[in-house]
Amino acid sequence: MKARVHVMLKNGVLDPQGEAVRHALGSLGFDGVESVRQGKVIELELAETDAAKAEESVKAMCEKLLANTVIESYAVELD
């Protein structure tokens, strides 16, 4: 089973990478971009076949390692 984790900074947390991308887009002539938030996607290939167990396991991975839950939020997708 494949799991995909989307990790983003929480609202209100300064995103310097997103701001740099927004500025660069403006410099390239892409006007009207008011805000950019940059995140990351982590793909995991799991041996688990039970979706509920897989989701529980991936959430535990996020809480312990994959996301800094103080400043980041995450969402889990299973395929």
All heavy atoms as a GROMACS GRO file, in nm:
protein
  593
    1MET      N    1   0.085  -0.117   0.000
    1MET     CA    2   0.000   0.000   0.000
    1MET      C    3   0.089   0.123   0.000
    1MET      O    4   0.191   0.126   0.067
    1MET     CB    5  -0.090  -0.003   0.124
    1MET     CG    6  -0.176   0.118   0.138
    1MET     SD    7  -0.292   0.105   0.277
    1MET     CE    8  -0.394  -0.030   0.219
    2LYS      N    9   0.048   0.224  -0.075
    2LYS     CA   10   0.125   0.348  -0.081
    2LYS      C   11   0.057   0.454   0.005
    2LYS      O   12  -0.065   0.466   0.003
    2LYS     CB   13   0.134   0.398  -0.226
    2LYS     CG   14   0.222   0.523  -0.239
    2LYS     CD   15   0.234   0.568  -0.382
    2LYS     CE   16   0.337   0.481  -0.451
    2LYS     NZ   17   0.374   0.530  -0.584
    3ALA      N   18   0.137   0.526   0.080
    3ALA     CA   19   0.088   0.637   0.160
    3ALA      C   20   0.158   0.764   0.113
    3ALA      O   21   0.277   0.763   0.081
    3ALA     CB   22   0.115   0.613   0.307
    4ARG      N   23   0.083   0.871   0.109
    4ARG     CA   24   0.138   1.001   0.072
    4ARG      C   25   0.105   1.097   0.187
    4ARG      O   26  -0.011   1.107   0.227
    4ARG     CB   27   0.076   1.049  -0.058
    4ARG     CG   28   0.140   1.172  -0.116
    4ARG     CD   29   0.088   1.200  -0.257
    4ARG     NE   30   0.133   1.097  -0.350
    4ARG     CZ   31   0.051   1.012  -0.413
    4ARG    NH1   32  -0.079   1.017  -0.396
    4ARG    NH2   33   0.099   0.922  -0.496
    5VAL      N   34   0.206   1.164   0.238
    5VAL     CA   35   0.190   1.258   0.349
    5VAL      C   36   0.220   1.398   0.296
    5VAL      O   37   0.326   1.422   0.238
    5VAL     CB   38   0.285   1.225   0.466
    5VAL    CG1   39   0.267   1.324   0.579
    5VAL    CG2   40   0.264   1.081   0.514
    6HIS      N   41   0.125   1.489   0.314
    6HIS     CA   42   0.142   1.630   0.277
    6HIS      C   43   0.168   1.708   0.405
    6HIS      O   44   0.085   1.706   0.496
    6HIS     CB   45   0.016   1.685   0.209
    6HIS     CG   46  -0.018   1.614   0.083
    6HIS    ND1   47   0.025   1.657  -0.040
    6HIS    CD2   48  -0.089   1.501   0.061
    6HIS    CE1   49  -0.020   1.574  -0.133
    6HIS    NE2   50  -0.089   1.478  -0.074
    7VAL      N   51   0.284   1.774   0.412
    7VAL     CA   52   0.323   1.850   0.530
    7VAL      C   53   0.332   1.997   0.492
    7VAL      O   54   0.398   2.032   0.393
    7VAL     CB   55   0.459   1.801   0.586
    7VAL    CG1   56   0.497   1.880   0.710
    7VAL    CG2   57   0.455   1.651   0.615
    8MET      N   58   0.263   2.081   0.568
    8MET     CA   59   0.264   2.226   0.543
    8MET      C   60   0.284   2.300   0.675
    8MET      O   61   0.242   2.250   0.781
    8MET     CB   62   0.130   2.272   0.484
    8MET     CG   63   0.098   2.217   0.347
    8MET     SD   64   0.200   2.290   0.217
    8MET     CE   65   0.145   2.458   0.217
    9LEU      N   66   0.345   2.417   0.667
    9LEU     CA   67   0.353   2.502   0.786
    9LEU      C   68   0.211   2.544   0.824
    9LEU      O   69   0.127   2.569   0.737
    9LEU     CB   70   0.438   2.625   0.758
    9LEU     CG   71   0.588   2.602   0.748
    9LEU    CD1   72   0.658   2.728   0.699
    9LEU    CD2   73   0.645   2.558   0.881
   10LYS      N   74   0.185   2.553   0.953
   10LYS     CA   75   0.054   2.597   1.000
   10LYS      C   76   0.033   2.744   0.965
   10LYS      O   77   0.130   2.821   0.950
   10LYS     CB   78   0.044   2.578   1.152
   10LYS     CG   79   0.039   2.433   1.194
   10LYS     CD   80   0.028   2.421   1.344
   10LYS     CE   81   0.018   2.274   1.386
   10LYS     NZ   82   0.010   2.258   1.532
   11ASN      N   83  -0.094   2.782   0.952
   11ASN     CA   84  -0.126   2.923   0.928
   11ASN      C   85  -0.070   3.007   1.041
   11ASN      O   86  -0.074   2.967   1.158
   11ASN     CB   87  -0.278   2.943   0.918
   11ASN     CG   88  -0.334   2.885   0.791
   11ASN    OD1   89  -0.265   2.876   0.690
   11ASN    ND2   90  -0.459   2.845   0.795
   12GLY      N   91  -0.014   3.121   1.006
   12GLY     CA   92   0.045   3.209   1.106
   12GLY      C   93   0.193   3.186   1.129
   12GLY      O   94   0.259   3.269   1.191
   13VAL      N   95   0.248   3.077   1.077
   13VAL     CA   96   0.391   3.050   1.088
   13VAL      C   97   0.459   3.109   0.965
   13VAL      O   98   0.418   3.084   0.852
   13VAL     CB   99   0.420   2.898   1.098
   13VAL    CG1  100   0.570   2.872   1.098
   13VAL    CG2  101   0.355   2.840   1.221
   14LEU      N  102   0.562   3.190   0.986
   14LEU     CA  103   0.635   3.253   0.877
   14LEU      C  104   0.692   3.148   0.783
   14LEU      O  105   0.751   3.049   0.828
   14LEU     CB  106   0.748   3.340   0.933
   14LEU     CG  107   0.834   3.414   0.832
   14LEU    CD1  108   0.751   3.517   0.756
   14LEU    CD2  109   0.950   3.481   0.902
   15ASP      N  110   0.673   3.167   0.652
   15ASP     CA  111   0.721   3.073   0.551
   15ASP      C  112   0.822   3.145   0.461
   15ASP      O  113   0.786   3.200   0.356
   15ASP     CB  114   0.603   3.021   0.468
   15ASP     CG  115   0.642   2.914   0.369
   15ASP    OD1  116   0.762   2.892   0.347
   15ASP    OD2  117   0.551   2.851   0.312
   16PRO      N  118   0.950   3.150   0.500
   16PRO     CA  119   1.048   3.224   0.421
   16PRO      C  120   1.068   3.166   0.281
   16PRO      O  121   1.091   3.241   0.186
   16PRO     CB  122   1.177   3.217   0.503
   16PRO     CG  123   1.154   3.116   0.608
   16PRO     CD  124   1.007   3.095   0.622
   17GLN      N  125   1.059   3.034   0.266
   17GLN     CA  126   1.072   2.976   0.132
   17GLN      C  127   0.956   3.018   0.044
   17GLN      O  128   0.974   3.052  -0.073
   17GLN     CB  129   1.079   2.824   0.139
   17GLN     CG  130   1.210   2.772   0.193
   17GLN     CD  131   1.213   2.620   0.198
   17GLN    OE1  132   1.122   2.559   0.252
   17GLN    NE2  133   1.315   2.563   0.140
   18GLY      N  134   0.837   3.015   0.098
   18GLY     CA  135   0.720   3.058   0.022
   18GLY      C  136   0.731   3.205  -0.019
   18GLY      O  137   0.697   3.242  -0.131
   19GLU      N  138   0.779   3.288   0.072
   19GLU     CA  139   0.795   3.430   0.042
   19GLU      C  140   0.901   3.450  -0.066
   19GLU      O  141   0.886   3.535  -0.154
   19GLU     CB  142   0.832   3.507   0.169
   19GLU     CG  143   0.842   3.656   0.152
   19GLU     CD  144   0.715   3.722   0.102
   19GLU    OE1  145   0.605   3.668   0.120
   19GLU    OE2  146   0.728   3.831   0.040
   20ALA      N  147   1.009   3.372  -0.063
   20ALA     CA  148   1.112   3.383  -0.167
   20ALA      C  149   1.056   3.342  -0.304
   20ALA      O  150   1.086   3.407  -0.405
   20ALA     CB  151   1.232   3.294  -0.132
   21VAL      N  152   0.972   3.239  -0.306
   21VAL     CA  153   0.910   3.196  -0.432
   21VAL      C  154   0.815   3.304  -0.483
   21VAL      O  155   0.813   3.337  -0.601
   21VAL     CB  156   0.835   3.061  -0.414
   21VAL    CG1  157   0.749   3.029  -0.535
   21VAL    CG2  158   0.934   2.949  -0.387
   22ARG      N  159   0.735   3.363  -0.392
   22ARG     CA  160   0.643   3.470  -0.432
   22ARG      C  161   0.720   3.587  -0.492
   22ARG      O  162   0.684   3.640  -0.597
   22ARG     CB  163   0.562   3.518  -0.311
   22ARG     CG  164   0.453   3.620  -0.351
   22ARG     CD  165   0.398   3.695  -0.231
   22ARG     NE  166   0.499   3.777  -0.165
   22ARG     CZ  167   0.543   3.895  -0.211
   22ARG    NH1  168   0.500   3.944  -0.326
   22ARG    NH2  169   0.634   3.963  -0.144
   23HIS      N  170   0.829   3.624  -0.429
   23HIS     CA  171   0.911   3.735  -0.480
   23HIS      C  172   0.970   3.701  -0.616
   23HIS      O  173   0.970   3.783  -0.708
   23HIS     CB  174   1.022   3.768  -0.379
   23HIS     CG  175   1.104   3.886  -0.418
   23HIS    ND1  176   1.212   3.877  -0.502
   23HIS    CD2  177   1.090   4.017  -0.387
   23HIS    CE1  178   1.264   3.997  -0.520
   23HIS    NE2  179   1.192   4.084  -0.451
   24ALA      N  180   1.022   3.580  -0.631
   24ALA     CA  181   1.081   3.538  -0.758
   24ALA      C  182   0.977   3.536  -0.870
   24ALA      O  183   1.006   3.576  -0.983
   24ALA     CB  184   1.146   3.401  -0.743
   25LEU      N  185   0.857   3.491  -0.839
   25LEU     CA  186   0.752   3.491  -0.941
   25LEU      C  187   0.720   3.632  -0.987
   25LEU      O  188   0.702   3.656  -1.106
   25LEU     CB  189   0.625   3.423  -0.886
   25LEU     CG  190   0.633   3.272  -0.868
   25LEU    CD1  191   0.511   3.222  -0.790
   25LEU    CD2  192   0.645   3.201  -1.001
   26GLY      N  193   0.716   3.726  -0.892
   26GLY     CA  194   0.693   3.866  -0.928
   26GLY      C  195   0.805   3.919  -1.016
   26GLY      O  196   0.780   3.990  -1.114
   27SER      N  197   0.928   3.882  -0.985
   27SER     CA  198   1.044   3.925  -1.065
   27SER      C  199   1.039   3.869  -1.206
   27SER      O  200   1.093   3.928  -1.299
   27SER     CB  201   1.174   3.881  -0.998
   27SER     OG  202   1.189   3.943  -0.873
   28LEU      N  203   0.975   3.754  -1.221
   28LEU     CA  204   0.963   3.692  -1.354
   28LEU      C  205   0.840   3.740  -1.430
   28LEU      O  206   0.811   3.690  -1.538
   28LEU     CB  207   0.958   3.539  -1.339
   28LEU     CG  208   1.088   3.474  -1.289
   28LEU    CD1  209   1.064   3.328  -1.255
   28LEU    CD2  210   1.197   3.488  -1.395
   29GLY      N  211   0.768   3.835  -1.374
   29GLY     CA  212   0.654   3.892  -1.443
   29GLY      C  213   0.520   3.827  -1.411
   29GLY      O  214   0.420   3.859  -1.474
   30PHE      N  215   0.517   3.738  -1.314
   30PHE     CA  216   0.390   3.676  -1.274
   30PHE      C  217   0.327   3.761  -1.165
   30PHE      O  218   0.343   3.735  -1.046
   30PHE     CB  219   0.412   3.532  -1.226
   30PHE     CG  220   0.462   3.441  -1.334
   30PHE    CD1  221   0.597   3.407  -1.341
   30PHE    CD2  222   0.376   3.389  -1.430
   30PHE    CE1  223   0.644   3.323  -1.440
   30PHE    CE2  224   0.422   3.306  -1.530
   30PHE     CZ  225   0.557   3.273  -1.536
   31ASP      N  226   0.257   3.866  -1.208
   31ASP     CA  227   0.194   3.958  -1.114
   31ASP      C  228   0.068   3.897  -1.056
   31ASP      O  229   0.006   3.808  -1.114
   31ASP     CB  230   0.160   4.089  -1.186
   31ASP     CG  231   0.283   4.159  -1.240
   31ASP    OD1  232   0.389   4.148  -1.176
   31ASP    OD2  233   0.272   4.224  -1.346
   32GLY      N  234   0.030   3.945  -0.940
   32GLY     CA  235  -0.095   3.903  -0.879
   32GLY      C  236  -0.084   3.786  -0.784
   32GLY      O  237  -0.184   3.742  -0.728
   33VAL      N  238   0.037   3.731  -0.765
   33VAL     CA  239   0.053   3.623  -0.668
   33VAL      C  240   0.071   3.690  -0.532
   33VAL      O  241   0.172   3.751  -0.504
   33VAL     CB  242   0.175   3.533  -0.700
   33VAL    CG1  243   0.191   3.426  -0.594
   33VAL    CG2  244   0.160   3.472  -0.838
   34GLU      N  245  -0.031   3.680  -0.449
   34GLU     CA  246  -0.031   3.750  -0.321
   34GLU      C  247   0.035   3.671  -0.209
   34GLU      O  248   0.085   3.729  -0.114
   34GLU     CB  249  -0.174   3.787  -0.283
   34GLU     CG  250  -0.236   3.886  -0.380
   34GLU     CD  251  -0.378   3.920  -0.344
   34GLU    OE1  252  -0.433   3.863  -0.247
   34GLU    OE2  253  -0.435   4.006  -0.414
   35SER      N  254   0.035   3.538  -0.220
   35SER     CA  255   0.090   3.457  -0.113
   35SER      C  256   0.131   3.321  -0.168
   35SER      O  257   0.065   3.267  -0.257
   35SER     CB  258  -0.017   3.438  -0.004
   35SER     OG  259   0.029   3.351   0.096
   36VAL      N  260   0.240   3.267  -0.114
   36VAL     CA  261   0.285   3.132  -0.149
   36VAL      C  262   0.318   3.060  -0.019
   36VAL      O  263   0.387   3.116   0.067
   36VAL     CB  264   0.409   3.134  -0.241
   36VAL    CG1  265   0.461   2.993  -0.265
   36VAL    CG2  266   0.380   3.203  -0.373
   37ARG      N  267   0.267   2.940  -0.003
   37ARG     CA  268   0.303   2.854   0.109
   37ARG      C  269   0.368   2.730   0.049
   37ARG      O  270   0.312   2.666  -0.039
   37ARG     CB  271   0.180   2.812   0.190
   37ARG     CG  272   0.097   2.926   0.244
   37ARG     CD  273   0.160   3.000   0.356
   37ARG     NE  274   0.160   2.920   0.478
   37ARG     CZ  275   0.220   2.957   0.588
   37ARG    NH1  276   0.287   3.069   0.592
   37ARG    NH2  277   0.216   2.880   0.695
   38GLN      N  278   0.487   2.698   0.094
   38GLN     CA  279   0.559   2.583   0.041
   38GLN      C  280   0.558   2.471   0.144
   38GLN      O  281   0.574   2.495   0.263
   38GLN     CB  282   0.702   2.623   0.008
   38GLN     CG  283   0.780   2.512  -0.059
   38GLN     CD  284   0.912   2.561  -0.114
   38GLN    OE1  285   0.922   2.672  -0.163
   38GLN    NE2  286   1.013   2.478  -0.105
   39GLY      N  287   0.539   2.350   0.096
   39GLY     CA  288   0.538   2.235   0.185
   39GLY      C  289   0.619   2.121   0.127
   39GLY      O  290   0.702   2.141   0.039
   40LYS      N  291   0.592   2.001   0.176
   40LYS     CA  292   0.662   1.885   0.124
   40LYS      C  293   0.565   1.767   0.116
   40LYS      O  294   0.466   1.761   0.188
   40LYS     CB  295   0.783   1.850   0.210
   40LYS     CG  296   0.752   1.823   0.356
   40LYS     CD  297   0.878   1.808   0.439
   40LYS     CE  298   0.843   1.804   0.588
   40LYS     NZ  299   0.960   1.807   0.672
   41VAL      N  300   0.597   1.675   0.026
   41VAL     CA  301   0.521   1.552   0.010
   41VAL      C  302   0.616   1.436   0.034
   41VAL      O  303   0.726   1.432  -0.022
   41VAL     CB  304   0.459   1.541  -0.132
   41VAL    CG1  305   0.388   1.408  -0.148
   41VAL    CG2  306   0.365   1.657  -0.159
   42ILE      N  307   0.574   1.344   0.118
   42ILE     CA  308   0.654   1.225   0.149
   42ILE      C  309   0.574   1.103   0.106
   42ILE      O  310   0.459   1.087   0.147
   42ILE     CB  311   0.685   1.217   0.300
   42ILE    CG1  312   0.757   1.345   0.345
   42ILE    CG2  313   0.766   1.093   0.332
   42ILE    CD1  314   0.758   1.366   0.494
   43GLU      N  315   0.633   1.019   0.020
   43GLU     CA  316   0.567   0.897  -0.023
   43GLU      C  317   0.629   0.777   0.046
   43GLU      O  318   0.752   0.766   0.053
   43GLU     CB  319   0.577   0.880  -0.175
   43GLU     CG  320   0.490   0.977  -0.250
   43GLU     CD  321   0.483   0.947  -0.399
   43GLU    OE1  322   0.558   0.860  -0.448
   43GLU    OE2  323   0.402   1.011  -0.466
   44LEU      N  324   0.544   0.690   0.098
   44LEU     CA  325   0.588   0.571   0.168
   44LEU      C  326   0.524   0.449   0.102
   44LEU      O  327   0.406   0.450   0.070
   44LEU     CB  328   0.543   0.575   0.314
   44LEU     CG  329   0.585   0.698   0.396
   44LEU    CD1  330   0.502   0.708   0.522
   44LEU    CD2  331   0.732   0.689   0.428
   45GLU      N  332   0.601   0.346   0.082
   45GLU     CA  333   0.549   0.218   0.034
   45GLU      C  334   0.542   0.127   0.157
   45GLU      O  335   0.644   0.098   0.218
   45GLU     CB  336   0.642   0.159  -0.073
   45GLU     CG  337   0.584   0.041  -0.145
   45GLU     CD  338   0.464   0.076  -0.233
   45GLU    OE1  339   0.467   0.180  -0.301
   45GLU    OE2  340   0.367  -0.002  -0.232
   46LEU      N  341   0.422   0.084   0.191
   46LEU     CA  342   0.399   0.008   0.314
   46LEU      C  343   0.365  -0.138   0.283
   46LEU      O  344   0.295  -0.166   0.186
   46LEU     CB  345   0.284   0.069   0.394
   46LEU     CG  346   0.297   0.218   0.427
   46LEU    CD1  347   0.168   0.268   0.488
   46LEU    CD2  348   0.414   0.241   0.520
   47ALA      N  349   0.409  -0.228   0.368
   47ALA     CA  350   0.374  -0.369   0.355
   47ALA      C  351   0.231  -0.394   0.405
   47ALA      O  352   0.166  -0.490   0.363
   47ALA     CB  353   0.472  -0.456   0.433
   48GLU      N  354   0.182  -0.308   0.491
   48GLU     CA  355   0.048  -0.323   0.550
   48GLU      C  356  -0.061  -0.318   0.442
   48GLU      O  357  -0.055  -0.237   0.352
   48GLU     CB  358   0.024  -0.210   0.652
   48GLU     CG  359  -0.108  -0.217   0.724
   48GLU     CD  360  -0.124  -0.343   0.807
   48GLU    OE1  361  -0.046  -0.359   0.903
   48GLU    OE2  362  -0.211  -0.424   0.774
   49THR      N  363  -0.158  -0.407   0.452
   49THR     CA  364  -0.268  -0.411   0.355
   49THR      C  365  -0.399  -0.359   0.413
   49THR      O  366  -0.491  -0.327   0.338
   49THR     CB  367  -0.290  -0.555   0.303
   49THR    OG1  368  -0.315  -0.641   0.414
   49THR    CG2  369  -0.168  -0.603   0.225
   50ASP      N  370  -0.408  -0.349   0.545
   50ASP     CA  371  -0.528  -0.297   0.610
   50ASP      C  372  -0.519  -0.144   0.615
   50ASP      O  373  -0.427  -0.089   0.676
   50ASP     CB  374  -0.540  -0.356   0.750
   50ASP     CG  375  -0.664  -0.306   0.823
   50ASP    OD1  376  -0.653  -0.202   0.890
   50ASP    OD2  377  -0.770  -0.371   0.810
   51ALA      N  378  -0.614  -0.075   0.552
   51ALA     CA  379  -0.609   0.070   0.540
   51ALA      C  380  -0.611   0.139   0.676
   51ALA      O  381  -0.538   0.236   0.698
   51ALA     CB  382  -0.723   0.121   0.453
   52ALA      N  383  -0.693   0.093   0.768
   52ALA     CA  384  -0.702   0.156   0.900
   52ALA      C  385  -0.571   0.144   0.976
   52ALA      O  386  -0.524   0.241   1.038
   52ALA     CB  387  -0.817   0.095   0.980
   53LYS      N  388  -0.510   0.027   0.971
   53LYS     CA  389  -0.381   0.006   1.039
   53LYS      C  390  -0.272   0.089   0.972
   53LYS      O  391  -0.186   0.146   1.040
   53LYS     CB  392  -0.343  -0.141   1.038
   53LYS     CG  393  -0.427  -0.226   1.131
   53LYS     CD  394  -0.382  -0.371   1.127
   53LYS     CE  395  -0.469  -0.458   1.217
   53LYS     NZ  396  -0.431  -0.600   1.210
   54ALA      N  397  -0.274   0.096   0.839
   54ALA     CA  398  -0.174   0.174   0.767
   54ALA      C  399  -0.186   0.321   0.803
   54ALA      O  400  -0.084   0.387   0.830
   54ALA     CB  401  -0.191   0.155   0.616
   55GLU      N  402  -0.308   0.373   0.807
   55GLU     CA  403  -0.327   0.514   0.840
   55GLU      C  404  -0.280   0.543   0.983
   55GLU      O  405  -0.214   0.643   1.009
   55GLU     CB  406  -0.473   0.554   0.823
   55GLU     CG  407  -0.495   0.702   0.848
   55GLU     CD  408  -0.634   0.749   0.811
   55GLU    OE1  409  -0.719   0.667   0.774
   55GLU    OE2  410  -0.655   0.871   0.819
   56GLU      N  411  -0.314   0.455   1.074
   56GLU     CA  412  -0.271   0.471   1.213
   56GLU      C  413  -0.118   0.472   1.224
   56GLU      O  414  -0.059   0.555   1.293
   56GLU     CB  415  -0.329   0.356   1.297
   56GLU     CG  416  -0.294   0.363   1.444
   56GLU     CD  417  -0.354   0.246   1.522
   56GLU    OE1  418  -0.461   0.196   1.484
   56GLU    OE2  419  -0.289   0.206   1.621
   57SER      N  420  -0.054   0.383   1.151
   57SER     CA  421   0.092   0.374   1.152
   57SER      C  422   0.156   0.500   1.093
   57SER      O  423   0.252   0.555   1.149
   57SER     CB  424   0.135   0.250   1.074
   57SER     OG  425   0.275   0.239   1.071
   58VAL      N  426   0.104   0.546   0.981
   58VAL     CA  427   0.160   0.666   0.916
   58VAL      C  428   0.140   0.789   1.004
   58VAL      O  429   0.230   0.873   1.016
   58VAL     CB  430   0.101   0.685   0.775
   58VAL    CG1  431   0.145   0.818   0.716
   58VAL    CG2  432   0.142   0.570   0.684
   59LYS      N  433   0.025   0.800   1.068
   59LYS     CA  434   0.004   0.913   1.159
   59LYS      C  435   0.103   0.910   1.274
   59LYS      O  436   0.155   1.015   1.315
   59LYS     CB  437  -0.140   0.913   1.211
   59LYS     CG  438  -0.240   0.960   1.108
   59LYS     CD  439  -0.381   0.965   1.164
   59LYS     CE  440  -0.477   1.020   1.060
   59LYS     NZ  441  -0.615   1.027   1.111
   60ALA      N  442   0.133   0.792   1.325
   60ALA     CA  443   0.234   0.780   1.431
   60ALA      C  444   0.371   0.823   1.379
   60ALA      O  445   0.446   0.891   1.450
   60ALA     CB  446   0.238   0.637   1.484
   61MET      N  447   0.403   0.786   1.255
   61MET     CA  448   0.530   0.829   1.194
   61MET      C  449   0.537   0.980   1.184
   61MET      O  450   0.642   1.041   1.210
   61MET     CB  451   0.544   0.769   1.054
   61MET     CG  452   0.564   0.621   1.049
   61MET     SD  453   0.568   0.567   0.876
   61MET     CE  454   0.525   0.394   0.896
   62CYS      N  455   0.425   1.042   1.146
   62CYS     CA  456   0.420   1.188   1.134
   62CYS      C  457   0.441   1.254   1.269
   62CYS      O  458   0.516   1.352   1.280
   62CYS     CB  459   0.287   1.232   1.075
   62CYS     SG  460   0.267   1.188   0.901
   63GLU      N  461   0.374   1.202   1.370
   63GLU     CA  462   0.384   1.260   1.504
   63GLU      C  463   0.524   1.248   1.562
   63GLU      O  464   0.570   1.336   1.635
   63GLU     CB  465   0.283   1.194   1.598
   63GLU     CG  466   0.138   1.220   1.564
   63GLU     CD  467   0.094   1.364   1.590
   63GLU    OE1  468   0.145   1.426   1.684
   63GLU    OE2  469   0.008   1.413   1.513
   64LYS      N  470   0.595   1.140   1.527
   64LYS     CA  471   0.726   1.116   1.585
   64LYS      C  472   0.843   1.168   1.501
   64LYS      O  473   0.949   1.199   1.555
   64LYS     CB  474   0.746   0.966   1.608
   64LYS     CG  475   0.657   0.912   1.717
   64LYS     CD  476   0.680   0.766   1.742
   64LYS     CE  477   0.589   0.716   1.854
   64LYS     NZ  478   0.612   0.576   1.886
   65LEU      N  479   0.825   1.176   1.367
   65LEU     CA  480   0.940   1.211   1.283
   65LEU      C  481   0.909   1.299   1.162
   65LEU      O  482   0.979   1.395   1.137
   65LEU     CB  483   1.007   1.081   1.233
   65LEU     CG  484   1.125   1.101   1.138
   65LEU    CD1  485   1.244   1.164   1.211
   65LEU    CD2  486   1.166   0.969   1.075
   66LEU      N  487   0.808   1.264   1.087
   66LEU     CA  488   0.789   1.325   0.955
   66LEU      C  489   0.742   1.470   0.958
   66LEU      O  490   0.767   1.546   0.864
   66LEU     CB  491   0.693   1.241   0.871
   66LEU     CG  492   0.737   1.096   0.846
   66LEU    CD1  493   0.631   1.022   0.765
   66LEU    CD2  494   0.873   1.090   0.779
   67ALA      N  495   0.673   1.510   1.064
   67ALA     CA  496   0.624   1.648   1.074
   67ALA      C  497   0.660   1.704   1.212
   67ALA      O  498   0.656   1.632   1.312
   67ALA     CB  499   0.473   1.652   1.055
   68ASN      N  500   0.694   1.830   1.214
   68ASN     CA  501   0.713   1.900   1.341
   68ASN      C  502   0.577   1.959   1.377
   68ASN      O  503   0.540   2.066   1.332
   68ASN     CB  504   0.818   2.010   1.325
   68ASN     CG  505   0.837   2.091   1.451
   68ASN    OD1  506   0.761   2.079   1.546
   68ASN    ND2  507   0.938   2.176   1.451
   69THR      N  508   0.502   1.886   1.457
   69THR     CA  509   0.362   1.923   1.481
   69THR      C  510   0.343   2.052   1.560
   69THR      O  511   0.231   2.101   1.572
   69THR     CB  512   0.287   1.807   1.551
   69THR    OG1  513   0.354   1.775   1.672
   69THR    CG2  514   0.282   1.684   1.460
   70VAL      N  515   0.450   2.110   1.610
   70VAL     CA  516   0.440   2.240   1.675
   70VAL      C  517   0.413   2.347   1.570
   70VAL      O  518   0.331   2.437   1.591
   70VAL     CB  519   0.569   2.272   1.754
   70VAL    CG1  520   0.567   2.415   1.808
   70VAL    CG2  521   0.591   2.172   1.866
   71ILE      N  522   0.478   2.337   1.454
   71ILE     CA  523   0.464   2.440   1.351
   71ILE      C  524   0.409   2.388   1.219
   71ILE      O  525   0.381   2.467   1.128
   71ILE     CB  526   0.599   2.512   1.324
   71ILE    CG1  527   0.705   2.414   1.274
   71ILE    CG2  528   0.645   2.587   1.448
   71ILE    CD1  529   0.832   2.480   1.223
   72GLU      N  530   0.393   2.256   1.205
   72GLU     CA  531   0.347   2.198   1.079
   72GLU      C  532   0.220   2.116   1.100
   72GLU      O  533   0.200   2.056   1.205
   72GLU     CB  534   0.454   2.107   1.017
   72GLU     CG  535   0.579   2.179   0.975
   72GLU     CD  536   0.688   2.085   0.926
   72GLU    OE1  537   0.707   1.978   0.985
   72GLU    OE2  538   0.755   2.122   0.828
   73SER      N  539   0.137   2.114   0.997
   73SER     CA  540   0.022   2.023   0.994
   73SER      C  541   0.049   1.921   0.885
   73SER      O  542   0.134   1.941   0.798
   73SER     CB  543  -0.107   2.100   0.966
   73SER     OG  544  -0.099   2.165   0.842
   74TYR      N  545  -0.025   1.811   0.889
   74TYR     CA  546  -0.006   1.707   0.787
   74TYR      C  547  -0.139   1.644   0.750
   74TYR      O  548  -0.234   1.648   0.828
   74TYR     CB  549   0.095   1.601   0.835
   74TYR     CG  550   0.050   1.523   0.954
   74TYR    CD1  551  -0.027   1.408   0.941
   74TYR    CD2  552   0.084   1.563   1.083
   74TYR    CE1  553  -0.069   1.336   1.052
   74TYR    CE2  554   0.044   1.493   1.194
   74TYR     CZ  555  -0.033   1.378   1.177
   74TYR     OH  556  -0.074   1.307   1.287
   75ALA      N  557  -0.141   1.587   0.632
   75ALA     CA  558  -0.258   1.511   0.585
   75ALA      C  559  -0.206   1.383   0.522
   75ALA      O  560  -0.103   1.383   0.453
   75ALA     CB  561  -0.337   1.592   0.483
   76VAL      N  562  -0.277   1.273   0.545
   76VAL     CA  563  -0.235   1.142   0.497
   76VAL      C  564  -0.332   1.094   0.390
   76VAL      O  565  -0.453   1.101   0.407
   76VAL     CB  566  -0.233   1.039   0.613
   76VAL    CG1  567  -0.198   0.900   0.562
   76VAL    CG2  568  -0.134   1.082   0.720
   77GLU      N  569  -0.278   1.048   0.277
   77GLU     CA  570  -0.355   0.986   0.169
   77GLU      C  571  -0.307   0.841   0.154
   77GLU      O  572  -0.187   0.817   0.158
   77GLU     CB  573  -0.321   1.052   0.034
   77GLU     CG  574  -0.395   1.173  -0.003
   77GLU     CD  575  -0.346   1.223  -0.139
   77GLU    OE1  576  -0.333   1.141  -0.234
   77GLU    OE2  577  -0.315   1.341  -0.147
   78LEU      N  578  -0.398   0.750   0.136
   78LEU     CA  579  -0.362   0.610   0.112
   78LEU      C  580  -0.410   0.568  -0.025
   78LEU      O  581  -0.522   0.599  -0.065
   78LEU     CB  582  -0.422   0.518   0.218
   78LEU     CG  583  -0.378   0.542   0.362
   78LEU    CD1  584  -0.456   0.452   0.455
   78LEU    CD2  585  -0.230   0.518   0.378
   79ASP      N  586  -0.326   0.495  -0.098
   79ASP     CA  587  -0.363   0.440  -0.230
   79ASP      C  588  -0.358   0.290  -0.223
   79ASP      O  589  -0.271   0.230  -0.170
   79ASP     CB  590  -0.266   0.487  -0.338
   79ASP     CG  591  -0.280   0.636  -0.366
   79ASP    OD1  592  -0.388   0.691  -0.345
   79ASP    OD2  593  -0.180   0.695  -0.411
   0.00000   0.00000   0.00000
